[in-house]
Amino acid sequence: MEQLISDIEAYCARAGISPQKLLRDAINAQWGQWQKWKDGEASPTMKVADRIREHMKQNSGVHALARGERSPTRQPFKQKRARA
């Protein structure tokens, strides 16, 4: 469990999102679920942990682009200057 929590925290720090947001996106968790896991009041099943890891794997680039990082396959949009 500690490894999963550590992985989630590291991913969220890189992605610029909260662990709660990640859990909502990955497994449609209730907002208090993350804190329950951190406090040891609850824990995910292996199936849920696998779904979270798969979501992090598939969406690592999506969050980077949301933070404004450049896509390696696309050039940044350049706005044309208005004529005066």
Summary of the structure (lengths in Angstrom):
residues: 84
radius of gyration: 17.1
end to end distance: 61.4
largest distance: 64.0
contacts: 174
relative contact order: 0.16
helix: 61%
strand: 0%
